[in-house]
Amino acid sequence: MPHKAISQLFKNMIIDAQQVGMGIEPPYPYEIKNKYLEMEYNKMEAYMN
């Protein structure tokens, strides 16, 4: 299983999506890998600089 899929943040996101109810879907793995991972990388890079 990919590292991101076993992180506590990912688990919390799934729980939140379940609590909101049907019609709300969690992001697909490619969205996490591309869009959200890049956003987190940029935030961390800005923090480190």
mmCIF entry with sequence, helices, sheets and N, C-alpha, C, O atoms, coordinates in Angstrom:
data_MODEL
# 
_entry.id   MODEL 
# 
_entity.id                         1 
_entity.type                       polymer 
_entity.pdbx_number_of_molecules   1 
# 
_entity_poly.entity_id                      1 
_entity_poly.type                           'polypeptide(L)' 
_entity_poly.nstd_linkage                   no 
_entity_poly.nstd_monomer                   no 
_entity_poly.pdbx_seq_one_letter_code       MPHKAISQLFKNMIIDAQQVGMGIEPPYPYEIKNKYLEMEYNKMEAYMN 
_entity_poly.pdbx_seq_one_letter_code_can   MPHKAISQLFKNMIIDAQQVGMGIEPPYPYEIKNKYLEMEYNKMEAYMN 
_entity_poly.pdbx_strand_id                 A 
# 
loop_
_entity_poly_seq.entity_id 
_entity_poly_seq.num 
_entity_poly_seq.mon_id 
_entity_poly_seq.hetero 
1 1  MET n 
1 2  PRO n 
1 3  HIS n 
1 4  LYS n 
1 5  ALA n 
1 6  ILE n 
1 7  SER n 
1 8  GLN n 
1 9  LEU n 
1 10 PHE n 
1 11 LYS n 
1 12 ASN n 
1 13 MET n 
1 14 ILE n 
1 15 ILE n 
1 16 ASP n 
1 17 ALA n 
1 18 GLN n 
1 19 GLN n 
1 20 VAL n 
1 21 GLY n 
1 22 MET n 
1 23 GLY n 
1 24 ILE n 
1 25 GLU n 
1 26 PRO n 
1 27 PRO n 
1 28 TYR n 
1 29 PRO n 
1 30 TYR n 
1 31 GLU n 
1 32 ILE n 
1 33 LYS n 
1 34 ASN n 
1 35 LYS n 
1 36 TYR n 
1 37 LEU n 
1 38 GLU n 
1 39 MET n 
1 40 GLU n 
1 41 TYR n 
1 42 ASN n 
1 43 LYS n 
1 44 MET n 
1 45 GLU n 
1 46 ALA n 
1 47 TYR n 
1 48 MET n 
1 49 ASN n 
# 
_struct_asym.id          A 
_struct_asym.entity_id   1 
# 
loop_
_struct_conf.conf_type_id 
_struct_conf.id 
_struct_conf.pdbx_PDB_helix_id 
_struct_conf.beg_label_comp_id 
_struct_conf.beg_label_asym_id 
_struct_conf.beg_label_seq_id 
_struct_conf.pdbx_beg_PDB_ins_code 
_struct_conf.end_label_comp_id 
_struct_conf.end_label_asym_id 
_struct_conf.end_label_seq_id 
_struct_conf.pdbx_end_PDB_ins_code 
_struct_conf.beg_auth_comp_id 
_struct_conf.beg_auth_asym_id 
_struct_conf.beg_auth_seq_id 
_struct_conf.end_auth_comp_id 
_struct_conf.end_auth_asym_id 
_struct_conf.end_auth_seq_id 
_struct_conf.pdbx_PDB_helix_class 
_struct_conf.details 
_struct_conf.pdbx_PDB_helix_length 
HELX_P HELX_P1 AA1 HIS A 3  ? ILE A 6  ? HIS A 3  ILE A 6  5 ? 4  
HELX_P HELX_P2 AA2 GLN A 8  ? VAL A 20 ? GLN A 8  VAL A 20 1 ? 13 
HELX_P HELX_P3 AA3 PRO A 29 ? GLU A 31 ? PRO A 29 GLU A 31 1 ? 3  
HELX_P HELX_P4 AA4 ILE A 32 ? TYR A 36 ? ILE A 32 TYR A 36 3 ? 5  
HELX_P HELX_P5 AA5 LEU A 37 ? MET A 48 ? LEU A 37 MET A 48 1 ? 12 
# 
_struct_conf_type.id          HELX_P 
_struct_conf_type.criteria    ? 
_struct_conf_type.reference   ? 
# 
loop_
_atom_site.group_PDB 
_atom_site.id 
_atom_site.type_symbol 
_atom_site.label_atom_id 
_atom_site.label_alt_id 
_atom_site.label_comp_id 
_atom_site.label_asym_id 
_atom_site.label_entity_id 
_atom_site.label_seq_id 
_atom_site.pdbx_PDB_ins_code 
_atom_site.Cartn_x 
_atom_site.Cartn_y 
_atom_site.Cartn_z 
_atom_site.occupancy 
_atom_site.B_iso_or_equiv 
_atom_site.pdbx_formal_charge 
_atom_site.auth_seq_id 
_atom_site.auth_comp_id 
_atom_site.auth_asym_id 
_atom_site.auth_atom_id 
_atom_site.pdbx_PDB_model_num 
ATOM 1   N N  . MET A 1 1  ? 0.852   -1.173 0.000  1.00 0.00 ? 1  MET A N  1 
ATOM 2   C CA . MET A 1 1  ? 0.000   0.000  0.000  1.00 0.00 ? 1  MET A CA 1 
ATOM 3   C C  . MET A 1 1  ? 0.897   1.236  0.000  1.00 0.00 ? 1  MET A C  1 
ATOM 4   O O  . MET A 1 1  ? 1.867   1.298  0.756  1.00 0.00 ? 1  MET A O  1 
ATOM 5   N N  . PRO A 1 2  ? 0.584   2.208  -0.834 1.00 0.00 ? 2  PRO A N  1 
ATOM 6   C CA . PRO A 1 2  ? 1.407   3.424  -0.866 1.00 0.00 ? 2  PRO A CA 1 
ATOM 7   C C  . PRO A 1 2  ? 1.460   4.111  0.494  1.00 0.00 ? 2  PRO A C  1 
ATOM 8   O O  . PRO A 1 2  ? 0.501   4.085  1.265  1.00 0.00 ? 2  PRO A O  1 
ATOM 9   N N  . HIS A 1 3  ? 2.593   4.717  0.762  1.00 0.00 ? 3  HIS A N  1 
ATOM 10  C CA . HIS A 1 3  ? 2.815   5.373  2.051  1.00 0.00 ? 3  HIS A CA 1 
ATOM 11  C C  . HIS A 1 3  ? 1.727   6.392  2.374  1.00 0.00 ? 3  HIS A C  1 
ATOM 12  O O  . HIS A 1 3  ? 1.278   6.471  3.518  1.00 0.00 ? 3  HIS A O  1 
ATOM 13  N N  . LYS A 1 4  ? 1.296   7.175  1.381  1.00 0.00 ? 4  LYS A N  1 
ATOM 14  C CA . LYS A 1 4  ? 0.284   8.212  1.629  1.00 0.00 ? 4  LYS A CA 1 
ATOM 15  C C  . LYS A 1 4  ? -1.036  7.606  2.060  1.00 0.00 ? 4  LYS A C  1 
ATOM 16  O O  . LYS A 1 4  ? -1.761  8.208  2.853  1.00 0.00 ? 4  LYS A O  1 
ATOM 17  N N  . ALA A 1 5  ? -1.364  6.421  1.550  1.00 0.00 ? 5  ALA A N  1 
ATOM 18  C CA . ALA A 1 5  ? -2.645  5.788  1.855  1.00 0.00 ? 5  ALA A CA 1 
ATOM 19  C C  . ALA A 1 5  ? -2.704  5.252  3.278  1.00 0.00 ? 5  ALA A C  1 
ATOM 20  O O  . ALA A 1 5  ? -3.795  4.990  3.785  1.00 0.00 ? 5  ALA A O  1 
ATOM 21  N N  . ILE A 1 6  ? -1.567  5.082  3.931  1.00 0.00 ? 6  ILE A N  1 
ATOM 22  C CA . ILE A 1 6  ? -1.593  4.588  5.304  1.00 0.00 ? 6  ILE A CA 1 
ATOM 23  C C  . ILE A 1 6  ? -1.334  5.694  6.319  1.00 0.00 ? 6  ILE A C  1 
ATOM 24  O O  . ILE A 1 6  ? -1.247  5.422  7.517  1.00 0.00 ? 6  ILE A O  1 
ATOM 25  N N  . SER A 1 7  ? -1.211  6.924  5.864  1.00 0.00 ? 7  SER A N  1 
ATOM 26  C CA . SER A 1 7  ? -0.958  8.028  6.786  1.00 0.00 ? 7  SER A CA 1 
ATOM 27  C C  . SER A 1 7  ? -2.216  8.357  7.578  1.00 0.00 ? 7  SER A C  1 
ATOM 28  O O  . SER A 1 7  ? -3.329  8.119  7.110  1.00 0.00 ? 7  SER A O  1 
ATOM 29  N N  . GLN A 1 8  ? -2.041  8.897  8.764  1.00 0.00 ? 8  GLN A N  1 
ATOM 30  C CA . GLN A 1 8  ? -3.172  9.262  9.609  1.00 0.00 ? 8  GLN A CA 1 
ATOM 31  C C  . GLN A 1 8  ? -4.007  10.365 8.964  1.00 0.00 ? 8  GLN A C  1 
ATOM 32  O O  . GLN A 1 8  ? -5.230  10.372 9.108  1.00 0.00 ? 8  GLN A O  1 
ATOM 33  N N  . LEU A 1 9  ? -3.373  11.292 8.259  1.00 0.00 ? 9  LEU A N  1 
ATOM 34  C CA . LEU A 1 9  ? -4.122  12.358 7.582  1.00 0.00 ? 9  LEU A CA 1 
ATOM 35  C C  . LEU A 1 9  ? -5.062  11.784 6.529  1.00 0.00 ? 9  LEU A C  1 
ATOM 36  O O  . LEU A 1 9  ? -6.195  12.246 6.389  1.00 0.00 ? 9  LEU A O  1 
ATOM 37  N N  . PHE A 1 10 ? -4.601  10.788 5.794  1.00 0.00 ? 10 PHE A N  1 
ATOM 38  C CA . PHE A 1 10 ? -5.449  10.156 4.785  1.00 0.00 ? 10 PHE A CA 1 
ATOM 39  C C  . PHE A 1 10 ? -6.613  9.440  5.451  1.00 0.00 ? 10 PHE A C  1 
ATOM 40  O O  . PHE A 1 10 ? -7.749  9.527  4.986  1.00 0.00 ? 10 PHE A O  1 
ATOM 41  N N  . LYS A 1 11 ? -6.333  8.736  6.538  1.00 0.00 ? 11 LYS A N  1 
ATOM 42  C CA . LYS A 1 11 ? -7.399  8.038  7.260  1.00 0.00 ? 11 LYS A CA 1 
ATOM 43  C C  . LYS A 1 11 ? -8.437  9.026  7.782  1.00 0.00 ? 11 LYS A C  1 
ATOM 44  O O  . LYS A 1 11 ? -9.637  8.765  7.705  1.00 0.00 ? 11 LYS A O  1 
ATOM 45  N N  . ASN A 1 12 ? -7.981  10.157 8.311  1.00 0.00 ? 12 ASN A N  1 
ATOM 46  C CA . ASN A 1 12 ? -8.915  11.177 8.798  1.00 0.00 ? 12 ASN A CA 1 
ATOM 47  C C  . ASN A 1 12 ? -9.769  11.727 7.665  1.00 0.00 ? 12 ASN A C  1 
ATOM 48  O O  . ASN A 1 12 ? -10.955 11.996 7.857  1.00 0.00 ? 12 ASN A O  1 
ATOM 49  N N  . MET A 1 13 ? -9.183  11.894 6.494  1.00 0.00 ? 13 MET A N  1 
ATOM 50  C CA . MET A 1 13 ? -9.926  12.399 5.345  1.00 0.00 ? 13 MET A CA 1 
ATOM 51  C C  . MET A 1 13 ? -11.025 11.414 4.953  1.00 0.00 ? 13 MET A C  1 
ATOM 52  O O  . MET A 1 13 ? -12.137 11.827 4.624  1.00 0.00 ? 13 MET A O  1 
ATOM 53  N N  . ILE A 1 14 ? -10.726 10.129 4.984  1.00 0.00 ? 14 ILE A N  1 
ATOM 54  C CA . ILE A 1 14 ? -11.718 9.110  4.643  1.00 0.00 ? 14 ILE A CA 1 
ATOM 55  C C  . ILE A 1 14 ? -12.846 9.112  5.671  1.00 0.00 ? 14 ILE A C  1 
ATOM 56  O O  . ILE A 1 14 ? -14.017 9.027  5.303  1.00 0.00 ? 14 ILE A O  1 
ATOM 57  N N  . ILE A 1 15 ? -12.506 9.207  6.945  1.00 0.00 ? 15 ILE A N  1 
ATOM 58  C CA . ILE A 1 15 ? -13.520 9.252  8.002  1.00 0.00 ? 15 ILE A CA 1 
ATOM 59  C C  . ILE A 1 15 ? -14.420 10.467 7.823  1.00 0.00 ? 15 ILE A C  1 
ATOM 60  O O  . ILE A 1 15 ? -15.639 10.361 7.958  1.00 0.00 ? 15 ILE A O  1 
ATOM 61  N N  . ASP A 1 16 ? -13.830 11.615 7.521  1.00 0.00 ? 16 ASP A N  1 
ATOM 62  C CA . ASP A 1 16 ? -14.627 12.827 7.291  1.00 0.00 ? 16 ASP A CA 1 
ATOM 63  C C  . ASP A 1 16 ? -15.568 12.650 6.106  1.00 0.00 ? 16 ASP A C  1 
ATOM 64  O O  . ASP A 1 16 ? -16.727 13.060 6.169  1.00 0.00 ? 16 ASP A O  1 
ATOM 65  N N  . ALA A 1 17 ? -15.086 12.050 5.037  1.00 0.00 ? 17 ALA A N  1 
ATOM 66  C CA . ALA A 1 17 ? -15.927 11.826 3.857  1.00 0.00 ? 17 ALA A CA 1 
ATOM 67  C C  . ALA A 1 17 ? -17.084 10.894 4.201  1.00 0.00 ? 17 ALA A C  1 
ATOM 68  O O  . ALA A 1 17 ? -18.195 11.080 3.703  1.00 0.00 ? 17 ALA A O  1 
ATOM 69  N N  . GLN A 1 18 ? -16.837 9.892  5.045  1.00 0.00 ? 18 GLN A N  1 
ATOM 70  C CA . GLN A 1 18 ? -17.897 8.982  5.453  1.00 0.00 ? 18 GLN A CA 1 
ATOM 71  C C  . GLN A 1 18 ? -18.936 9.698  6.307  1.00 0.00 ? 18 GLN A C  1 
ATOM 72  O O  . GLN A 1 18 ? -20.132 9.441  6.169  1.00 0.00 ? 18 GLN A O  1 
ATOM 73  N N  . GLN A 1 19 ? -18.501 10.581 7.175  1.00 0.00 ? 19 GLN A N  1 
ATOM 74  C CA . GLN A 1 19 ? -19.419 11.282 8.060  1.00 0.00 ? 19 GLN A CA 1 
ATOM 75  C C  . GLN A 1 19 ? -20.284 12.279 7.303  1.00 0.00 ? 19 GLN A C  1 
ATOM 76  O O  . GLN A 1 19 ? -21.438 12.499 7.672  1.00 0.00 ? 19 GLN A O  1 
ATOM 77  N N  . VAL A 1 20 ? -19.747 12.883 6.256  1.00 0.00 ? 20 VAL A N  1 
ATOM 78  C CA . VAL A 1 20 ? -20.517 13.846 5.465  1.00 0.00 ? 20 VAL A CA 1 
ATOM 79  C C  . VAL A 1 20 ? -21.649 13.132 4.745  1.00 0.00 ? 20 VAL A C  1 
ATOM 80  O O  . VAL A 1 20 ? -22.745 13.676 4.612  1.00 0.00 ? 20 VAL A O  1 
ATOM 81  N N  . GLY A 1 21 ? -21.393 11.944 4.292  1.00 0.00 ? 21 GLY A N  1 
ATOM 82  C CA . GLY A 1 21 ? -22.446 11.162 3.659  1.00 0.00 ? 21 GLY A CA 1 
ATOM 83  C C  . GLY A 1 21 ? -22.215 10.909 2.189  1.00 0.00 ? 21 GLY A C  1 
ATOM 84  O O  . GLY A 1 21 ? -21.182 11.257 1.618  1.00 0.00 ? 21 GLY A O  1 
ATOM 85  N N  . MET A 1 22 ? -23.222 10.288 1.599  1.00 0.00 ? 22 MET A N  1 
ATOM 86  C CA . MET A 1 22 ? -23.134 9.916  0.188  1.00 0.00 ? 22 MET A CA 1 
ATOM 87  C C  . MET A 1 22 ? -23.104 11.167 -0.682 1.00 0.00 ? 22 MET A C  1 
ATOM 88  O O  . MET A 1 22 ? -23.642 12.213 -0.320 1.00 0.00 ? 22 MET A O  1 
ATOM 89  N N  . GLY A 1 23 ? -22.474 11.034 -1.812 1.00 0.00 ? 23 GLY A N  1 
ATOM 90  C CA . GLY A 1 23 ? -22.362 12.148 -2.742 1.00 0.00 ? 23 GLY A CA 1 
ATOM 91  C C  . GLY A 1 23 ? -21.037 12.879 -2.617 1.00 0.00 ? 23 GLY A C  1 
ATOM 92  O O  . GLY A 1 23 ? -20.642 13.605 -3.530 1.00 0.00 ? 23 GLY A O  1 
ATOM 93  N N  . ILE A 1 24 ? -20.354 12.698 -1.513 1.00 0.00 ? 24 ILE A N  1 
ATOM 94  C CA . ILE A 1 24 ? -19.035 13.297 -1.314 1.00 0.00 ? 24 ILE A CA 1 
ATOM 95  C C  . ILE A 1 24 ? -18.016 12.175 -1.436 1.00 0.00 ? 24 ILE A C  1 
ATOM 96  O O  . ILE A 1 24 ? -18.044 11.212 -0.669 1.00 0.00 ? 24 ILE A O  1 
ATOM 97  N N  . GLU A 1 25 ? -17.133 12.302 -2.385 1.00 0.00 ? 25 GLU A N  1 
ATOM 98  C CA . GLU A 1 25 ? -16.125 11.272 -2.598 1.00 0.00 ? 25 GLU A CA 1 
ATOM 99  C C  . GLU A 1 25 ? -14.759 11.787 -2.183 1.00 0.00 ? 25 GLU A C  1 
ATOM 100 O O  . GLU A 1 25 ? -14.428 12.947 -2.429 1.00 0.00 ? 25 GLU A O  1 
ATOM 101 N N  . PRO A 1 26 ? -13.963 10.929 -1.554 1.00 0.00 ? 26 PRO A N  1 
ATOM 102 C CA . PRO A 1 26 ? -12.588 11.328 -1.249 1.00 0.00 ? 26 PRO A CA 1 
ATOM 103 C C  . PRO A 1 26 ? -11.801 11.439 -2.552 1.00 0.00 ? 26 PRO A C  1 
ATOM 104 O O  . PRO A 1 26 ? -12.223 10.903 -3.577 1.00 0.00 ? 26 PRO A O  1 
ATOM 105 N N  . PRO A 1 27 ? -10.679 12.118 -2.521 1.00 0.00 ? 27 PRO A N  1 
ATOM 106 C CA . PRO A 1 27 ? -9.883  12.248 -3.747 1.00 0.00 ? 27 PRO A CA 1 
ATOM 107 C C  . PRO A 1 27 ? -9.359  10.895 -4.216 1.00 0.00 ? 27 PRO A C  1 
ATOM 108 O O  . PRO A 1 27 ? -9.116  9.988  -3.420 1.00 0.00 ? 27 PRO A O  1 
ATOM 109 N N  . TYR A 1 28 ? -9.196  10.788 -5.506 1.00 0.00 ? 28 TYR A N  1 
ATOM 110 C CA . TYR A 1 28 ? -8.633  9.581  -6.091 1.00 0.00 ? 28 TYR A CA 1 
ATOM 111 C C  . TYR A 1 28 ? -7.126  9.566  -5.844 1.00 0.00 ? 28 TYR A C  1 
ATOM 112 O O  . TYR A 1 28 ? -6.519  10.618 -5.643 1.00 0.00 ? 28 TYR A O  1 
ATOM 113 N N  . PRO A 1 29 ? -6.520  8.373  -5.858 1.00 0.00 ? 29 PRO A N  1 
ATOM 114 C CA . PRO A 1 29 ? -5.072  8.293  -5.597 1.00 0.00 ? 29 PRO A CA 1 
ATOM 115 C C  . PRO A 1 29 ? -4.227  9.204  -6.483 1.00 0.00 ? 29 PRO A C  1 
ATOM 116 O O  . PRO A 1 29 ? -3.255  9.792  -6.011 1.00 0.00 ? 29 PRO A O  1 
ATOM 117 N N  . TYR A 1 30 ? -4.585  9.328  -7.764 1.00 0.00 ? 30 TYR A N  1 
ATOM 118 C CA . TYR A 1 30 ? -3.767  10.191 -8.635 1.00 0.00 ? 30 TYR A CA 1 
ATOM 119 C C  . TYR A 1 30 ? -3.887  11.649 -8.233 1.00 0.00 ? 30 TYR A C  1 
ATOM 120 O O  . TYR A 1 30 ? -2.951  12.422 -8.439 1.00 0.00 ? 30 TYR A O  1 
ATOM 121 N N  . GLU A 1 31 ? -5.039  12.047 -7.656 1.00 0.00 ? 31 GLU A N  1 
ATOM 122 C CA . GLU A 1 31 ? -5.175  13.423 -7.176 1.00 0.00 ? 31 GLU A CA 1 
ATOM 123 C C  . GLU A 1 31 ? -4.259  13.656 -5.980 1.00 0.00 ? 31 GLU A C  1 
ATOM 124 O O  . GLU A 1 31 ? -3.611  14.696 -5.871 1.00 0.00 ? 31 GLU A O  1 
ATOM 125 N N  . ILE A 1 32 ? -4.216  12.680 -5.094 1.00 0.00 ? 32 ILE A N  1 
ATOM 126 C CA . ILE A 1 32 ? -3.345  12.798 -3.922 1.00 0.00 ? 32 ILE A CA 1 
ATOM 127 C C  . ILE A 1 32 ? -1.893  12.848 -4.373 1.00 0.00 ? 32 ILE A C  1 
ATOM 128 O O  . ILE A 1 32 ? -1.115  13.689 -3.924 1.00 0.00 ? 32 ILE A O  1 
ATOM 129 N N  . LYS A 1 33 ? -1.543  11.931 -5.268 1.00 0.00 ? 33 LYS A N  1 
ATOM 130 C CA . LYS A 1 33 ? -0.153  11.842 -5.721 1.00 0.00 ? 33 LYS A CA 1 
ATOM 131 C C  . LYS A 1 33 ? 0.288   13.109 -6.435 1.00 0.00 ? 33 LYS A C  1 
ATOM 132 O O  . LYS A 1 33 ? 1.413   13.568 -6.237 1.00 0.00 ? 33 LYS A O  1 
ATOM 133 N N  . ASN A 1 34 ? -0.565  13.670 -7.250 1.00 0.00 ? 34 ASN A N  1 
ATOM 134 C CA . ASN A 1 34 ? -0.164  14.820 -8.053 1.00 0.00 ? 34 ASN A CA 1 
ATOM 135 C C  . ASN A 1 34 ? -0.517  16.144 -7.381 1.00 0.00 ? 34 ASN A C  1 
ATOM 136 O O  . ASN A 1 34 ? 0.373   16.865 -6.931 1.00 0.00 ? 34 ASN A O  1 
ATOM 137 N N  . LYS A 1 35 ? -1.779  16.463 -7.311 1.00 0.00 ? 35 LYS A N  1 
ATOM 138 C CA . LYS A 1 35 ? -2.221  17.779 -6.854 1.00 0.00 ? 35 LYS A CA 1 
ATOM 139 C C  . LYS A 1 35 ? -1.882  18.034 -5.385 1.00 0.00 ? 35 LYS A C  1 
ATOM 140 O O  . LYS A 1 35 ? -1.204  19.011 -5.067 1.00 0.00 ? 35 LYS A O  1 
ATOM 141 N N  . TYR A 1 36 ? -2.348  17.166 -4.495 1.00 0.00 ? 36 TYR A N  1 
ATOM 142 C CA . TYR A 1 36 ? -2.197  17.432 -3.073 1.00 0.00 ? 36 TYR A CA 1 
ATOM 143 C C  . TYR A 1 36 ? -0.768  17.233 -2.588 1.00 0.00 ? 36 TYR A C  1 
ATOM 144 O O  . TYR A 1 36 ? -0.307  17.963 -1.710 1.00 0.00 ? 36 TYR A O  1 
ATOM 145 N N  . LEU A 1 37 ? -0.071  16.269 -3.139 1.00 0.00 ? 37 LEU A N  1 
ATOM 146 C CA . LEU A 1 37 ? 1.323   16.069 -2.764 1.00 0.00 ? 37 LEU A CA 1 
ATOM 147 C C  . LEU A 1 37 ? 2.158   17.269 -3.191 1.00 0.00 ? 37 LEU A C  1 
ATOM 148 O O  . LEU A 1 37 ? 3.034   17.716 -2.451 1.00 0.00 ? 37 LEU A O  1 
ATOM 149 N N  . GLU A 1 38 ? 1.889   17.786 -4.380 1.00 0.00 ? 38 GLU A N  1 
ATOM 150 C CA . GLU A 1 38 ? 2.618   18.965 -4.851 1.00 0.00 ? 38 GLU A CA 1 
ATOM 151 C C  . GLU A 1 38 ? 2.316   20.182 -3.970 1.00 0.00 ? 38 GLU A C  1 
ATOM 152 O O  . GLU A 1 38 ? 3.213   20.969 -3.671 1.00 0.00 ? 38 GLU A O  1 
ATOM 153 N N  . MET A 1 39 ? 1.054   20.336 -3.554 1.00 0.00 ? 39 MET A N  1 
ATOM 154 C CA . MET A 1 39 ? 0.692   21.448 -2.674 1.00 0.00 ? 39 MET A CA 1 
ATOM 155 C C  . MET A 1 39 ? 1.435   21.343 -1.344 1.00 0.00 ? 39 MET A C  1 
ATOM 156 O O  . MET A 1 39 ? 1.965   22.337 -0.847 1.00 0.00 ? 39 MET A O  1 
ATOM 157 N N  . GLU A 1 40 ? 1.475   20.150 -0.771 1.00 0.00 ? 40 GLU A N  1 
ATOM 158 C CA . GLU A 1 40 ? 2.172   19.956 0.496  1.00 0.00 ? 40 GLU A CA 1 
ATOM 159 C C  . GLU A 1 40 ? 3.671   20.176 0.334  1.00 0.00 ? 40 GLU A C  1 
ATOM 160 O O  . GLU A 1 40 ? 4.316   20.757 1.207  1.00 0.00 ? 40 GLU A O  1 
ATOM 161 N N  . TYR A 1 41 ? 4.221   19.714 -0.778 1.00 0.00 ? 41 TYR A N  1 
ATOM 162 C CA . TYR A 1 41 ? 5.646   19.915 -1.044 1.00 0.00 ? 41 TYR A CA 1 
ATOM 163 C C  . TYR A 1 41 ? 5.970   21.403 -1.109 1.00 0.00 ? 41 TYR A C  1 
ATOM 164 O O  . TYR A 1 41 ? 6.956   21.855 -0.527 1.00 0.00 ? 41 TYR A O  1 
ATOM 165 N N  . ASN A 1 42 ? 5.138   22.160 -1.819 1.00 0.00 ? 42 ASN A N  1 
ATOM 166 C CA . ASN A 1 42 ? 5.371   23.602 -1.947 1.00 0.00 ? 42 ASN A CA 1 
ATOM 167 C C  . ASN A 1 42 ? 5.267   24.304 -0.596 1.00 0.00 ? 42 ASN A C  1 
ATOM 168 O O  . ASN A 1 42 ? 6.060   25.198 -0.300 1.00 0.00 ? 42 ASN A O  1 
ATOM 169 N N  . LYS A 1 43 ? 4.301   23.907 0.221  1.00 0.00 ? 43 LYS A N  1 
ATOM 170 C CA . LYS A 1 43 ? 4.169   24.502 1.554  1.00 0.00 ? 43 LYS A CA 1 
ATOM 171 C C  . LYS A 1 43 ? 5.396   24.189 2.412  1.00 0.00 ? 43 LYS A C  1 
ATOM 172 O O  . LYS A 1 43 ? 5.897   25.058 3.124  1.00 0.00 ? 43 LYS A O  1 
ATOM 173 N N  . MET A 1 44 ? 5.873   22.955 2.342  1.00 0.00 ? 44 MET A N  1 
ATOM 174 C CA . MET A 1 44 ? 7.038   22.562 3.131  1.00 0.00 ? 44 MET A CA 1 
ATOM 175 C C  . MET A 1 44 ? 8.291   23.267 2.625  1.00 0.00 ? 44 MET A C  1 
ATOM 176 O O  . MET A 1 44 ? 9.129   23.697 3.419  1.00 0.00 ? 44 MET A O  1 
ATOM 177 N N  . GLU A 1 45 ? 8.418   23.385 1.320  1.00 0.00 ? 45 GLU A N  1 
ATOM 178 C CA . GLU A 1 45 ? 9.573   24.070 0.746  1.00 0.00 ? 45 GLU A CA 1 
ATOM 179 C C  . GLU A 1 45 ? 9.585   25.544 1.171  1.00 0.00 ? 45 GLU A C  1 
ATOM 180 O O  . GLU A 1 45 ? 10.639  26.077 1.518  1.00 0.00 ? 45 GLU A O  1 
ATOM 181 N N  . ALA A 1 46 ? 8.430   26.199 1.147  1.00 0.00 ? 46 ALA A N  1 
ATOM 182 C CA . ALA A 1 46 ? 8.340   27.598 1.582  1.00 0.00 ? 46 ALA A CA 1 
ATOM 183 C C  . ALA A 1 46 ? 8.684   27.717 3.064  1.00 0.00 ? 46 ALA A C  1 
ATOM 184 O O  . ALA A 1 46 ? 9.339   28.674 3.475  1.00 0.00 ? 46 ALA A O  1 
ATOM 185 N N  . TYR A 1 47 ? 8.252   26.765 3.854  1.00 0.00 ? 47 TYR A N  1 
ATOM 186 C CA . TYR A 1 47 ? 8.540   26.773 5.286  1.00 0.00 ? 47 TYR A CA 1 
ATOM 187 C C  . TYR A 1 47 ? 10.038  26.607 5.544  1.00 0.00 ? 47 TYR A C  1 
ATOM 188 O O  . TYR A 1 47 ? 10.600  27.258 6.425  1.00 0.00 ? 47 TYR A O  1 
ATOM 189 N N  . MET A 1 48 ? 10.670  25.743 4.777  1.00 0.00 ? 48 MET A N  1 
ATOM 190 C CA . MET A 1 48 ? 12.094  25.464 4.977  1.00 0.00 ? 48 MET A CA 1 
ATOM 191 C C  . MET A 1 48 ? 12.971  26.621 4.505  1.00 0.00 ? 48 MET A C  1 
ATOM 192 O O  . MET A 1 48 ? 14.087  26.784 4.998  1.00 0.00 ? 48 MET A O  1 
ATOM 193 N N  . ASN A 1 49 ? 12.492  27.418 3.569  1.00 0.00 ? 49 ASN A N  1 
ATOM 194 C CA . ASN A 1 49 ? 13.293  28.534 3.051  1.00 0.00 ? 49 ASN A CA 1 
ATOM 195 C C  . ASN A 1 49 ? 13.021  29.716 3.868  1.00 0.00 ? 49 ASN A C  1 
ATOM 196 O O  . ASN A 1 49 ? 13.584  30.782 3.618  1.00 0.00 ? 49 ASN A O  1 
# 
